[in-house]
Amino acid sequence: DAKTTQPTSMDCAEGRAANLPCNHSTISGNEYVYWYRQIHSQGPQYIIHGLKNNETNEMASLIITEDRKSSTLILPHATLRDTAVYYCIAADYNAGNMLTFGGGTRLMVKP
Amino acid sequence: DSGVTQTPKHLITATGQRVTLRCSPRSGDLSVYWYQQSLDQGLQFLIQYYNGEERAKGNILERFSAQQFPDLHSELNLSSLELGDSALYFCASSVYGGGQETQYFGPGTRLLVL
């Protein structure tokens, strides 16, 4: 799986959009970009995933650049409950079925 | 709630002992994954089972073993426990379809080895 690079930490004001960047410059054509988050020591929570096109669900939006070398997860109206570690993962399930977690971004939403 | 259940939530044991962690996947999911999260190693993949068969292996120690039963629940057995085995153990389940799939994680078992 391609290596991903994320900032170690970010702050966001409550009610504002949180934009979390991820670089995956070596991503292959078969690899999807997945986002998970982990609140305290709870199990990682699936947020969203995409291949080429931008995706949106009830939790977030995922913007993938045209060259697929980077992506941004957008939480449109961050709340205190969104404080968590966010993981960006590039995964090719045809090549192996495990998720490779990096260090992630620790997002702190502040009042 | 992901639909994946794990028991027990907490486990405290002594070095040299053996423990069994249990995971029930979401209804309909055939694939179960086990991950370990320790303070110094982050989240690491251990092993995957699909419909009762071992499918992939990661950084799983020889002292650890797993299996998936006909009802699709899975157990992770940890033996000859060492202090360094203290960690959070998560299982995840998915419908294995190749190409893309989404893993849903359980709440984890916190293991403390004293």
Interface residues (C-beta under 8 A of the other chain):
Chain A: N30 Y32 Y34 Y36 S41 Q42 G43 P44 Q45 Y46 H49 L51 Y87 Y93 N94 G96 N97 M98 L99 T100 F101 G102 G103
Chain B: S2 V4 S31 Y33 Y35 Q37 G42 L43 Q44 F45 Q48 R55 A56 G58 L88 F90 A92 Y96 G98 G99 Q100 E101 T102 Q103 Y104 F105 G106 P107 G108 R110
